């Protein structure tokens, strides 16, 4: 069976994703209720894994422009002449893989795709230094194996995350 | 320090997190893992840019492997 990654399409049926964990319901709800509208309005772009030429997303990743706002000053001395307080970045805002495909490298391929898409098509043309993700605690190891570095803690609703980043600038010449 | 996050909101770093972040981006280097991710990703994105979709090969599931 062959699969492909492509952009979310208007005709995709987004109700079938099964993530196998009640804690992941918001990811399923996002795909079902918000992803298409945000994609169409150019607020967040979603890329899906489907069986070739089919229209049922079995995994997805959503990217959104953001910025990293650094508030290091106050009682802390500036580090090494650091001048900027805001850095343009892209956030890997959502990533989910259907339970039946988990453990088969789908999430890793979507992350690789997001790293390269941002590094190849956004950073060179708009200025974008980092790819950032808010990782659930049990996914921190996964993102570290993909080269992400922890940068702090965050929370969305009642869920705690480890905020992580890849410095795309360092990957340019590789 | 824990910062509240929203889908379309900014990412704010304060205190020690901010200081650590600045050191990492000033002195850090691309890790081997990040480099490998970027190299694989570029192959995917090159096909995606030409065709609008990129074929993905899934890893075989080992017998007896429990799916998450």
gemmi code that builds the backbone of each chain (N, CA, C; Angstrom):
import gemmi

chains = {
    "A": [
        ("UNK", (0.852, -1.192, 0.000), (0.000, 0.000, 0.000), (0.890, 1.245, 0.000)),
        ("UNK", (0.613, 2.187, -0.875), (1.476, 3.369, -0.940), (0.774, 4.579, -0.307)),
        ("UNK", (1.598, 5.435, 0.253), (1.112, 6.626, 0.956), (1.813, 7.847, 0.400)),
        ("UNK", (1.221, 9.008, 0.651), (1.863, 10.246, 0.217), (1.540, 11.376, 1.195)),
        ("UNK", (2.454, 12.341, 1.233), (2.209, 13.585, 1.978), (1.857, 14.659, 0.963)),
        ("UNK", (0.817, 15.380, 1.251), (0.408, 16.514, 0.407), (-0.304, 17.534, 1.282)),
        ("UNK", (-0.625, 18.679, 0.699), (-1.363, 19.696, 1.453), (-2.803, 19.234, 1.676)),
        ("UNK", (-3.372, 19.630, 2.777), (-4.789, 19.372, 3.055), (-5.636, 19.958, 1.926)),
        ("UNK", (-6.625, 19.200, 1.477), (-7.485, 19.657, 0.380), (-8.912, 19.821, 0.879)),
        ("UNK", (-9.637, 20.669, 0.167), (-11.021, 20.963, 0.548), (-11.891, 19.709, 0.591)),
        ("UNK", (-11.610, 18.780, -0.305), (-12.437, 17.579, -0.388), (-12.036, 16.463, 0.555)),
        ("UNK", (-11.023, 16.686, 1.377), (-10.594, 15.630, 2.299), (-11.649, 15.374, 3.371)),
        ("UNK", (-11.829, 14.114, 3.692), (-12.727, 13.741, 4.781), (-11.923, 13.626, 6.071)),
        ("UNK", (-12.196, 14.516, 6.992), (-11.324, 14.644, 8.171), (-11.938, 14.069, 9.441)),
        ("UNK", (-12.892, 13.155, 9.294), (-13.585, 12.640, 10.481), (-13.088, 11.272, 10.940)),
        ("UNK", (-12.162, 10.681, 10.217), (-11.840, 9.276, 10.483), (-10.592, 9.052, 11.319)),
        ("UNK", (-9.874, 10.095, 11.624), (-8.622, 9.907, 12.350), (-8.891, 9.285, 13.721)),
        ("UNK", (-8.170, 8.222, 14.026), (-8.326, 7.554, 15.323), (-6.956, 7.505, 15.993)),
        ("UNK", (-6.845, 8.181, 17.129), (-5.519, 8.323, 17.740), (-5.303, 7.371, 18.916)),
        ("UNK", (-6.349, 6.707, 19.346), (-6.190, 5.655, 20.342), (-5.880, 6.117, 21.750)),
        ("UNK", (-6.114, 7.391, 22.032), (-5.818, 7.906, 23.371), (-6.735, 9.107, 23.624)),
        ("UNK", (-7.502, 9.036, 24.687), (-8.461, 10.112, 24.972), (-7.758, 11.463, 25.134)),
        ("UNK", (-6.520, 11.440, 25.581), (-5.787, 12.696, 25.782), (-5.481, 13.386, 24.454)),
        ("UNK", (-5.589, 12.634, 23.372), (-5.256, 13.201, 22.057), (-6.486, 13.670, 21.278)),
        ("UNK", (-7.637, 13.616, 21.914), (-8.880, 14.046, 21.246), (-8.771, 15.463, 20.672)),
        ("UNK", (-8.138, 16.419, 21.367), (-8.035, 17.766, 20.774), (-7.348, 17.777, 19.401)),
        ("UNK", (-6.415, 16.847, 19.189), (-5.755, 16.776, 17.877), (-6.736, 16.312, 16.811)),
        ("UNK", (-7.585, 15.368, 17.182), (-8.601, 14.876, 16.257), (-9.633, 15.982, 15.983)),
        ("UNK", (-10.018, 16.678, 17.033), (-11.010, 17.754, 16.899), (-10.471, 18.885, 16.032)),
        ("UNK", (-9.196, 19.197, 16.211), (-8.601, 20.265, 15.408), (-8.692, 19.935, 13.919)),
        ("UNK", (-8.327, 18.698, 13.564), (-8.374, 18.316, 12.146), (-9.809, 18.370, 11.631)),
        ("UNK", (-10.716, 17.925, 12.441), (-12.122, 17.826, 12.013), (-12.771, 19.206, 11.890)),
        ("UNK", (-12.460, 20.100, 12.832), (-13.230, 21.341, 12.906), (-12.491, 22.603, 12.457)),
        ("UNK", (-11.179, 22.629, 12.583), (-10.471, 23.892, 12.366), (-9.475, 23.896, 11.219)),
        ("UNK", (-8.867, 22.743, 10.943), (-7.717, 22.721, 10.036), (-8.039, 23.303, 8.654)),
        ("UNK", (-9.181, 22.906, 8.083), (-9.509, 23.378, 6.730), (-9.724, 24.891, 6.686)),
        ("UNK", (-10.423, 25.385, 7.688), (-10.700, 26.837, 7.700), (-9.402, 27.634, 7.837)),
        ("UNK", (-8.545, 27.208, 8.755), (-7.273, 27.914, 8.944), (-6.389, 27.797, 7.710)),
        ("UNK", (-6.440, 26.623, 7.074), (-5.653, 26.399, 5.856), (-6.126, 27.336, 4.744)),
        ("UNK", (-7.429, 27.380, 4.568), (-8.029, 28.203, 3.513), (-7.778, 29.691, 3.755)),
        ("UNK", (-7.816, 30.100, 5.005), (-7.618, 31.514, 5.362), (-6.150, 31.907, 5.495)),
        ("UNK", (-5.258, 30.957, 5.177), (-3.809, 31.208, 5.265), (-3.357, 31.609, 6.675)),
        ("UNK", (-3.980, 31.038, 7.674), (-3.572, 31.292, 9.055), (-2.701, 30.162, 9.599)),
        ("UNK", (-2.961, 28.958, 9.130), (-2.145, 27.796, 9.502), (-2.253, 26.800, 8.355)),
        ("UNK", (-1.145, 26.195, 7.993), (-1.146, 25.273, 6.855), (-0.980, 23.839, 7.346)),
        ("UNK", (-1.840, 22.972, 6.842), (-1.826, 21.576, 7.268), (-1.432, 20.667, 6.107)),
        ("UNK", (-0.553, 19.726, 6.424), (-0.110, 18.731, 5.447), (-0.525, 17.359, 5.967)),
        ("UNK", (-1.039, 16.560, 5.066), (-1.633, 15.292, 5.492), (-0.934, 14.114, 4.839)),
        ("UNK", (-0.965, 12.995, 5.542), (-0.567, 11.726, 4.952), (-1.844, 10.980, 4.593)),
        ("UNK", (-1.929, 10.563, 3.334), (-3.091, 9.799, 2.868), (-2.591, 8.590, 2.077)),
        ("UNK", (-3.456, 7.613, 1.911), (-3.138, 6.579, 0.933), (-3.137, 7.260, -0.437)),
        ("UNK", (-2.252, 6.820, -1.307), (-2.078, 7.496, -2.594), (-3.412, 7.705, -3.296)),
        ("UNK", (-3.642, 8.941, -3.657), (-4.830, 9.372, -4.421), (-6.138, 9.243, -3.629)),
        ("UNK", (-6.052, 9.038, -2.323), (-7.262, 9.000, -1.506), (-7.424, 10.311, -0.732)),
        ("UNK", (-8.524, 10.432, -0.026), (-8.867, 11.724, 0.579), (-9.126, 11.637, 2.087)),
        ("UNK", (-8.635, 10.580, 2.708), (-8.811, 10.446, 4.153), (-7.469, 10.620, 4.860)),
        ("UNK", (-7.257, 11.744, 5.545), (-5.989, 11.932, 6.248), (-5.798, 10.880, 7.343)),
        ("UNK", (-4.617, 10.260, 7.329), (-4.263, 9.267, 8.343), (-3.207, 9.824, 9.297)),
        ("UNK", (-2.692, 10.972, 8.967), (-1.750, 11.687, 9.832), (-1.684, 13.116, 9.312)),
        ("UNK", (-1.295, 14.032, 10.169), (-1.180, 15.406, 9.687), (-0.203, 16.197, 10.531)),
        ("UNK", (0.292, 17.267, 9.917), (1.136, 18.238, 10.621), (0.661, 19.623, 10.220)),
        ("UNK", (0.580, 20.514, 11.182), (0.131, 21.884, 10.921), (1.244, 22.865, 11.276)),
        ("UNK", (1.511, 23.773, 10.351), (2.546, 24.786, 10.548), (1.923, 26.177, 10.609)),
        ("UNK", (2.478, 27.010, 11.469), (1.971, 28.371, 11.609), (3.137, 29.314, 11.884)),
        ("UNK", (3.071, 30.505, 11.314), (4.104, 31.509, 11.583), (3.957, 32.016, 13.020)),
        ("UNK", (5.068, 32.292, 13.646), (5.040, 32.821, 15.001), (6.320, 33.632, 15.217)),
        ("UNK", (6.563, 34.013, 16.432), (7.871, 34.567, 16.758), (8.235, 34.220, 18.185)),
        ("UNK", (9.538, 34.103, 18.411), (10.042, 33.836, 19.755), (10.380, 35.177, 20.381)),
        ("UNK", (9.690, 35.475, 21.457), (9.880, 36.747, 22.148), (10.739, 36.504, 23.388)),
        ("UNK", (11.919, 37.097, 23.402), (12.883, 36.845, 24.480), (12.853, 37.999, 25.468)),
        ("UNK", (12.493, 37.680, 26.699), (12.434, 38.696, 27.762), (13.493, 38.377, 28.800)),
        ("UNK", (14.752, 38.506, 28.399), (15.822, 38.090, 29.302), (16.291, 39.216, 30.204)),
        ("UNK", (15.824, 40.407, 29.919), (16.385, 41.527, 30.647), (15.672, 41.735, 31.977)),
        ("UNK", (15.929, 42.825, 32.656), (15.452, 42.981, 34.021), (16.652, 42.826, 34.929)),
        ("UNK", (16.622, 41.813, 35.795), (17.769, 41.639, 36.679), (18.855, 40.781, 36.047)),
        ("UNK", (18.614, 40.302, 34.816), (19.630, 39.505, 34.148), (20.418, 40.382, 33.175)),
        ("UNK", (21.715, 40.194, 33.154), (22.544, 40.953, 32.226), (22.348, 40.413, 30.814)),
        ("UNK", (22.355, 41.269, 29.808), (22.291, 40.784, 28.431), (23.432, 39.805, 28.153)),
        ("UNK", (23.139, 38.800, 27.364), (24.148, 37.791, 27.065), (24.938, 38.187, 25.830)),
        ("UNK", (26.223, 38.388, 25.991), (27.144, 38.546, 24.864), (26.664, 39.557, 23.819)),
        ("UNK", (26.209, 40.678, 24.253), (25.839, 41.728, 23.324), (24.595, 41.430, 22.515)),
        ("UNK", (23.809, 40.488, 22.988), (22.583, 40.116, 22.287), (21.693, 41.334, 22.054)),
        ("UNK", (21.201, 41.489, 20.816), (20.507, 42.724, 20.468), (19.015, 42.568, 20.247)),
        ("UNK", (18.569, 41.370, 19.939), (17.189, 41.223, 19.485), (16.293, 40.668, 20.585)),
        ("UNK", (15.055, 41.076, 20.574), (14.106, 40.530, 21.543), (13.029, 39.672, 20.863)),
        ("UNK", (12.986, 39.685, 19.553), (12.008, 38.873, 18.831), (12.648, 38.206, 17.623)),
        ("UNK", (12.387, 36.912, 17.487), (12.924, 36.156, 16.356), (11.777, 35.550, 15.556)),
        ("UNK", (11.766, 35.726, 14.242), (10.741, 35.046, 13.440), (10.957, 33.534, 13.458)),
        ("UNK", (9.863, 32.815, 13.485), (9.927, 31.353, 13.588), (8.675, 30.741, 12.983)),
        ("UNK", (8.724, 29.441, 12.777), (7.528, 28.676, 12.402), (7.291, 27.654, 13.505)),
        ("UNK", (6.026, 27.500, 13.844), (5.672, 26.533, 14.882), (5.047, 25.288, 14.250)),
        ("UNK", (5.555, 24.152, 14.619), (4.882, 22.896, 14.298), (3.774, 22.769, 15.335)),
        ("UNK", (2.607, 23.273, 14.966), (1.543, 23.495, 15.949), (0.746, 22.241, 16.265)),
        ("UNK", (0.643, 21.339, 15.314), (-0.083, 20.091, 15.533), (0.619, 18.972, 14.769)),
        ("UNK", (0.675, 17.805, 15.374), (1.211, 16.610, 14.701), (0.474, 15.410, 15.273)),
        ("UNK", (-0.122, 14.622, 14.401), (-0.868, 13.457, 14.867), (-0.796, 12.347, 13.830)),
        ("UNK", (-0.757, 11.113, 14.314), (-0.686, 9.935, 13.450), (-1.750, 8.944, 13.900)),
        ("UNK", (-2.511, 8.449, 12.943), (-3.550, 7.458, 13.259), (-2.926, 6.271, 13.999)),
        ("UNK", (-3.683, 5.738, 14.968), (-3.159, 4.659, 15.818), (-2.642, 3.478, 15.006)),
        ("UNK", (-3.268, 3.194, 13.886), (-2.868, 2.027, 13.099), (-1.536, 2.229, 12.372)),
        ("UNK", (-1.101, 3.468, 12.268), (0.168, 3.732, 11.572), (1.281, 4.145, 12.526)),
        ("UNK", (0.976, 4.209, 13.799), (2.012, 4.630, 14.749), (3.116, 3.571, 14.829)),
        ("UNK", (4.331, 4.040, 15.021), (5.476, 3.136, 15.094), (6.048, 2.781, 13.736)),
        ("UNK", (5.567, 3.445, 12.675), (6.044, 3.124, 11.327), (6.767, 4.301, 10.671)),
        ("UNK", (7.162, 5.259, 11.491), (7.988, 6.350, 10.978), (7.224, 7.497, 10.344)),
        ("UNK", (5.921, 7.500, 10.455), (5.119, 8.554, 9.816), (5.386, 9.908, 10.473)),
        ("UNK", (5.357, 9.942, 11.796), (5.619, 11.195, 12.507), (6.998, 11.741, 12.181)),
        ("UNK", (7.980, 10.858, 12.108), (9.350, 11.291, 11.783), (9.417, 11.901, 10.391)),
        ("UNK", (8.705, 11.284, 9.436), (8.707, 11.819, 8.064), (8.020, 13.180, 8.012)),
        ("UNK", (6.954, 13.333, 8.771), (6.257, 14.626, 8.795), (7.131, 15.711, 9.430)),
        ("UNK", (7.878, 15.351, 10.469), (8.775, 16.331, 11.087), (9.900, 16.699, 10.112)),
        ("UNK", (10.489, 15.697, 9.468), (11.543, 15.985, 8.476), (11.003, 16.908, 7.383)),
        ("UNK", (9.813, 16.615, 6.942), (9.166, 17.427, 5.914), (8.992, 18.866, 6.401)),
        ("UNK", (8.548, 19.030, 7.631), (8.330, 20.374, 8.189), (9.649, 21.136, 8.341)),
        ("UNK", (10.682, 20.438, 8.799), (12.005, 21.077, 8.949), (12.493, 21.588, 7.594)),
        ("UNK", (12.395, 20.740, 6.587), (12.911, 21.128, 5.271), (12.022, 22.155, 4.583)),
        ("UNK", (10.725, 22.014, 4.719), (9.812, 22.979, 4.093), (10.084, 24.386, 4.639)),
        ("UNK", (10.271, 24.470, 5.950), (10.546, 25.761, 6.576), (11.931, 26.264, 6.191)),
        ("UNK", (12.892, 25.355, 6.235), (14.272, 25.753, 5.934), (14.507, 26.095, 4.473)),
        ("UNK", (13.789, 25.430, 3.571), (14.022, 25.614, 2.136), (13.147, 26.699, 1.518)),
        ("UNK", (11.932, 26.846, 2.044), (10.971, 27.712, 1.356), (10.541, 28.943, 2.137)),
        ("UNK", (10.745, 28.936, 3.429), (10.344, 30.106, 4.208), (11.560, 30.909, 4.655)),
        ("UNK", (12.498, 30.239, 5.306), (13.675, 30.950, 5.819), (14.410, 31.764, 4.746)),
        ("UNK", (14.640, 31.227, 3.558), (15.423, 31.994, 2.577), (14.679, 33.201, 2.005)),
        ("UNK", (13.370, 33.203, 2.097), (12.590, 34.236, 1.411), (11.897, 35.222, 2.340)),
        ("UNK", (11.631, 34.793, 3.578), (10.909, 35.684, 4.491), (11.677, 35.969, 5.774)),
        ("UNK", (12.711, 35.225, 6.038), (13.402, 35.357, 7.314), (12.671, 34.554, 8.361)),
        ("UNK", (13.288, 33.502, 8.814), (12.671, 32.601, 9.791), (13.789, 31.770, 10.386)),
        ("UNK", (14.049, 31.950, 11.655), (15.244, 31.336, 12.215), (15.010, 29.943, 12.807)),
        ("UNK", (13.821, 29.719, 13.347), (13.599, 28.485, 14.108), (12.335, 27.755, 13.685)),
        ("UNK", (12.386, 26.430, 13.871), (11.161, 25.635, 13.884), (10.945, 25.245, 15.341)),
        ("UNK", (9.762, 25.544, 15.862), (9.479, 25.391, 17.287), (8.303, 24.434, 17.469)),
        ("UNK", (8.339, 23.665, 18.528), (7.223, 22.768, 18.827), (6.977, 22.761, 20.333)),
        ("UNK", (5.708, 22.663, 20.711), (5.345, 22.418, 22.108), (5.089, 20.926, 22.239)),
        ("UNK", (6.022, 20.241, 22.870), (5.956, 18.781, 22.926), (5.270, 18.295, 24.193)),
        ("UNK", (4.386, 17.316, 24.024), (3.849, 16.634, 25.206), (5.004, 15.880, 25.875)),
        ("UNK", (4.896, 15.657, 27.192), (6.014, 15.018, 27.915), (6.480, 13.709, 27.288)),
        ("UNK", (5.543, 12.893, 26.809), (5.956, 11.589, 26.277), (6.519, 11.667, 24.862)),
        ("UNK", (6.540, 12.858, 24.278), (7.090, 13.006, 22.923), (8.426, 13.744, 22.917)),
        ("UNK", (8.902, 14.143, 24.080), (10.154, 14.911, 24.134), (11.312, 14.110, 23.528)),
        ("UNK", (11.402, 12.829, 23.866), (12.472, 11.979, 23.319), (12.398, 11.884, 21.804)),
        ("UNK", (11.187, 11.783, 21.280), (10.998, 11.729, 19.830), (11.564, 12.989, 19.168)),
        ("UNK", (11.211, 14.149, 19.725), (11.691, 15.396, 19.110), (13.201, 15.564, 19.306)),
        ("UNK", (13.734, 15.085, 20.416), (15.196, 15.157, 20.594), (15.896, 14.301, 19.541)),
        ("UNK", (15.318, 13.155, 19.226), (15.922, 12.302, 18.194), (15.824, 12.942, 16.819)),
        ("UNK", (14.969, 13.927, 16.667), (14.857, 14.674, 15.413), (15.689, 15.957, 15.457)),
        ("UNK", (16.434, 16.171, 16.542), (17.339, 17.307, 16.619), (16.798, 18.535, 17.328)),
        ("UNK", (15.634, 18.416, 17.947), (15.069, 19.553, 18.686), (15.731, 19.672, 20.057)),
        ("UNK", (15.864, 20.913, 20.528), (16.477, 21.211, 21.817), (15.438, 21.853, 22.736)),
        ("UNK", (15.344, 21.411, 23.990), (14.385, 22.044, 24.917), (14.719, 23.518, 25.154)),
        ("UNK", (13.676, 24.333, 25.290), (13.896, 25.761, 25.550), (12.991, 26.305, 26.645)),
        ("UNK", (12.247, 25.450, 27.328), (11.401, 25.935, 28.406), (10.096, 25.175, 28.482)),
        ("UNK", (9.243, 25.599, 29.394), (7.954, 24.933, 29.596), (6.821, 25.845, 29.147)),
        ("UNK", (5.714, 25.230, 28.731), (4.540, 26.013, 28.357), (3.303, 25.214, 28.723)),
        ("UNK", (2.149, 25.839, 28.608), (0.904, 25.114, 28.819), (-0.156, 25.685, 27.891)),
        ("UNK", (-1.030, 24.791, 27.426), (-2.152, 25.198, 26.583), (-3.378, 24.545, 27.181)),
        ("UNK", (-4.317, 25.343, 27.642), (-5.426, 24.777, 28.415), (-4.871, 24.200, 29.703)),
        ("UNK", (-5.173, 22.929, 29.967), (-4.669, 22.282, 31.178), (-3.490, 21.357, 30.901)),
        ("UNK", (-2.967, 21.432, 29.681), (-1.906, 20.513, 29.301), (-0.542, 21.190, 29.366)),
        ("UNK", (0.421, 20.504, 29.973), (1.782, 21.033, 30.069), (2.625, 20.510, 28.907)),
        ("UNK", (3.501, 21.355, 28.420), (4.349, 21.007, 27.295), (5.806, 21.377, 27.589)),
        ("UNK", (6.700, 20.721, 26.884), (8.084, 21.172, 26.832), (8.280, 21.878, 25.497)),
        ("UNK", (8.676, 23.103, 25.563), (8.872, 23.878, 24.338), (10.262, 23.537, 23.775)),
        ("UNK", (10.321, 23.244, 22.476), (11.584, 22.801, 21.870), (11.791, 23.515, 20.539)),
        ("UNK", (13.057, 23.566, 20.097), (13.329, 24.262, 18.834), (14.467, 23.611, 18.061)),
        ("UNK", (14.459, 23.864, 16.764), (15.590, 23.574, 15.884), (16.035, 24.896, 15.298)),
        ("UNK", (17.337, 25.151, 15.338), (17.893, 26.368, 14.751), (18.165, 26.108, 13.267)),
        ("UNK", (17.255, 26.564, 12.414), (17.350, 26.288, 10.972), (18.579, 26.930, 10.348)),
        ("UNK", (18.998, 28.035, 10.917), (20.169, 28.746, 10.412), (21.404, 27.849, 10.444)),
        ("UNK", (21.483, 26.994, 11.467), (22.641, 26.099, 11.610), (22.605, 24.947, 10.621)),
        ("UNK", (21.476, 24.743, 9.978), (21.332, 23.600, 9.072), (21.508, 23.989, 7.610)),
        ("UNK", (21.717, 25.272, 7.366), (21.763, 25.755, 5.983), (22.802, 25.050, 5.137)),
        ("UNK", (24.003, 24.902, 5.686), (25.117, 24.413, 4.874), (25.250, 22.898, 4.908)),
        ("UNK", (24.365, 22.210, 5.609), (24.526, 20.756, 5.730), (23.985, 20.040, 4.516)),
    ],
    "B": [
        ("UNK", (10.327, 29.004, 33.464), (9.005, 29.500, 33.816), (7.985, 29.025, 32.785)),
        ("UNK", (6.840, 28.550, 33.238), (5.802, 28.070, 32.334), (5.041, 29.240, 31.725)),
        ("UNK", (4.920, 29.211, 30.413), (4.239, 30.275, 29.691), (2.981, 29.706, 29.056)),
        ("UNK", (1.876, 30.434, 29.168), (0.650, 29.994, 28.499), (0.814, 30.120, 26.989)),
        ("UNK", (0.339, 29.124, 26.285), (0.542, 29.069, 24.846), (-0.790, 28.976, 24.127)),
        ("UNK", (-0.890, 29.604, 22.955), (-2.054, 29.438, 22.091), (-1.574, 29.133, 20.682)),
        ("UNK", (-2.481, 28.560, 19.879), (-2.082, 28.113, 18.544), (-1.427, 29.218, 17.731)),
        ("UNK", (-2.047, 30.389, 17.714), (-1.558, 31.458, 16.852), (-0.779, 32.522, 17.630)),
        ("UNK", (-0.521, 32.276, 18.890), (0.152, 33.264, 19.715), (1.667, 33.181, 19.623)),
        ("UNK", (2.355, 34.184, 20.181), (3.811, 34.180, 20.168), (4.382, 33.201, 21.181)),
        ("UNK", (5.664, 32.990, 21.094), (6.371, 32.131, 22.035), (7.231, 33.039, 22.896)),
        ("UNK", (6.943, 33.064, 24.177), (7.653, 33.987, 25.059), (8.588, 33.223, 25.988)),
        ("UNK", (9.806, 33.697, 26.058), (10.796, 33.114, 26.973), (11.218, 34.169, 27.968)),
        ("UNK", (11.317, 33.765, 29.215), (11.712, 34.717, 30.250), (12.793, 34.094, 31.137)),
        ("UNK", (13.422, 34.953, 31.947), (14.339, 34.497, 32.985), (15.428, 33.569, 32.476)),
        ("UNK", (15.609, 32.458, 33.197), (16.675, 31.520, 32.850), (16.446, 30.860, 31.496)),
        ("UNK", (15.172, 30.627, 31.141), (14.893, 30.051, 29.822), (15.405, 30.974, 28.719)),
        ("UNK", (15.174, 32.263, 28.889), (15.626, 33.236, 27.888), (17.149, 33.257, 27.806)),
        ("UNK", (17.781, 33.257, 28.960), (19.241, 33.312, 28.982), (19.847, 32.055, 28.343)),
        ("UNK", (19.277, 30.910, 28.691), (19.759, 29.647, 28.130), (19.548, 29.613, 26.615)),
        ("UNK", (18.405, 30.109, 26.170), (18.086, 30.111, 24.747), (19.100, 30.957, 23.971)),
        ("UNK", (19.400, 32.131, 24.497), (20.352, 33.006, 23.811), (21.731, 32.347, 23.721)),
        ("UNK", (22.127, 31.693, 24.778), (23.421, 30.996, 24.725), (23.396, 29.892, 23.672)),
        ("UNK", (22.305, 29.152, 23.623), (22.216, 28.044, 22.659), (22.278, 28.544, 21.223)),
        ("UNK", (21.593, 29.661, 20.942), (21.585, 30.110, 19.544), (22.852, 30.877, 19.203)),
        ("UNK", (23.552, 31.364, 20.230), (24.812, 32.065, 19.971), (25.950, 31.079, 19.763)),
        ("UNK", (25.994, 30.041, 20.588), (27.129, 29.121, 20.557), (26.794, 27.725, 20.050)),
        ("UNK", (25.504, 27.415, 19.925), (25.118, 26.059, 19.553), (25.432, 25.742, 18.098)),
        ("UNK", (25.503, 24.455, 17.814), (25.716, 24.005, 16.443), (24.589, 23.064, 16.063)),
        ("UNK", (24.390, 22.892, 14.768), (23.391, 21.940, 14.310), (23.767, 20.542, 14.762)),
        ("UNK", (22.854, 19.837, 15.362), (23.156, 18.493, 15.837), (23.100, 17.499, 14.679)),
        ("UNK", (23.696, 16.339, 14.909), (23.674, 15.297, 13.887), (22.233, 14.891, 13.584)),
        ("UNK", (21.423, 14.807, 14.627), (20.022, 14.409, 14.438), (19.276, 15.428, 13.585)),
        ("UNK", (19.503, 16.710, 13.856), (18.831, 17.753, 13.086), (19.308, 17.745, 11.640)),
        ("UNK", (20.593, 17.515, 11.460), (21.149, 17.466, 10.111), (20.538, 16.327, 9.311)),
        ("UNK", (20.434, 15.164, 9.934), (19.851, 14.009, 9.242), (18.379, 14.254, 8.911)),
        ("UNK", (17.686, 14.903, 9.839), (16.279, 15.232, 9.603), (16.146, 16.176, 8.409)),
        ("UNK", (17.028, 17.179, 8.369), (16.973, 18.159, 7.278), (17.304, 17.512, 5.936)),
        ("UNK", (18.295, 16.626, 5.930), (18.694, 15.971, 4.673), (17.546, 15.124, 4.124)),
        ("UNK", (16.934, 14.340, 4.989), (15.783, 13.528, 4.542), (14.632, 14.430, 4.105)),
        ("UNK", (14.407, 15.470, 4.892), (13.304, 16.376, 4.579), (13.474, 17.075, 3.242)),
        ("UNK", (14.701, 17.432, 2.924), (14.929, 18.109, 1.636), (14.573, 17.213, 0.458)),
        ("UNK", (14.848, 15.932, 0.609), (14.468, 14.997, -0.469), (12.945, 14.967, -0.624)),
        ("UNK", (12.255, 14.934, 0.503), (10.787, 14.915, 0.458), (10.239, 16.196, -0.155)),
        ("UNK", (10.781, 17.318, 0.293), (10.261, 18.615, -0.133), (10.565, 18.872, -1.615)),
        ("UNK", (11.692, 18.352, -2.090), (12.022, 18.537, -3.511), (10.955, 17.879, -4.381)),
        ("UNK", (10.533, 16.692, -4.013), (9.493, 15.990, -4.780), (8.156, 16.711, -4.611)),
        ("UNK", (7.871, 17.114, -3.378), (6.618, 17.823, -3.097), (6.518, 19.099, -3.940)),
        ("UNK", (7.632, 19.823, -4.059), (7.625, 21.082, -4.811), (7.352, 20.839, -6.299)),
        ("UNK", (7.824, 19.713, -6.816), (7.630, 19.410, -8.238), (6.236, 18.858, -8.515)),
        ("UNK", (5.772, 17.986, -7.619), (4.569, 17.205, -7.941), (3.344, 17.523, -7.080)),
        ("UNK", (3.569, 18.257, -6.001), (2.442, 18.577, -5.120), (2.134, 17.495, -4.106)),
        ("UNK", (2.852, 16.390, -4.203), (2.708, 15.298, -3.238), (3.988, 14.492, -3.258)),
        ("UNK", (4.307, 13.869, -2.146), (5.530, 13.073, -2.094), (5.210, 11.687, -1.529)),
        ("UNK", (5.611, 10.631, -2.249), (5.359, 9.268, -1.752), (6.149, 9.009, -0.467)),
        ("UNK", (5.519, 8.293, 0.436), (6.141, 7.969, 1.717), (6.163, 6.459, 1.897)),
        ("UNK", (7.327, 5.967, 2.250), (7.436, 4.535, 2.548), (7.382, 4.350, 4.060)),
        ("UNK", (6.497, 3.519, 4.501), (6.367, 3.265, 5.938), (7.325, 2.166, 6.366)),
        ("UNK", (7.785, 2.273, 7.604), (8.623, 1.210, 8.157), (7.756, -0.013, 8.415)),
        ("UNK", (8.346, -1.174, 8.191), (7.618, -2.409, 8.493), (7.440, -2.532, 9.998)),
        ("UNK", (6.291, -3.022, 10.399), (6.048, -3.250, 11.832), (6.564, -4.629, 12.184)),
        ("UNK", (7.437, -4.687, 13.198), (7.984, -5.974, 13.614), (6.876, -6.824, 14.236)),
        ("UNK", (6.929, -8.114, 13.977), (5.949, -9.020, 14.570), (6.001, -8.916, 16.087)),
        ("UNK", (4.850, -8.801, 16.673), (4.800, -8.735, 18.142), (4.948, -7.354, 18.686)),
        ("UNK", (5.190, -6.377, 17.802), (5.327, -4.994, 18.278), (3.963, -4.458, 18.647)),
        ("UNK", (3.891, -3.955, 19.836), (2.627, -3.386, 20.284), (2.511, -1.955, 19.763)),
        ("UNK", (1.413, -1.677, 19.102), (1.197, -0.319, 18.603), (0.731, 0.564, 19.749)),
        ("UNK", (1.181, 1.803, 19.708), (0.780, 2.756, 20.767), (-0.645, 3.185, 20.539)),
    ],
}
model = gemmi.Model(1)
for chain_id, residues in chains.items():
    chain = gemmi.Chain(chain_id)
    for i, (resn, *xyz) in enumerate(residues, 1):
        res = gemmi.Residue()
        res.name, res.seqid = resn, gemmi.SeqId(i, " ")
        for name, pos in zip(("N", "CA", "C"), xyz):
            atom = gemmi.Atom()
            atom.name, atom.element = name, gemmi.Element(name[0])
            atom.pos, atom.b_iso = gemmi.Position(*pos), 0.0
            res.add_atom(atom)
        chain.add_residue(res)
    model.add_chain(chain)
structure = gemmi.Structure()
structure.add_model(model)
structure.setup_entities()
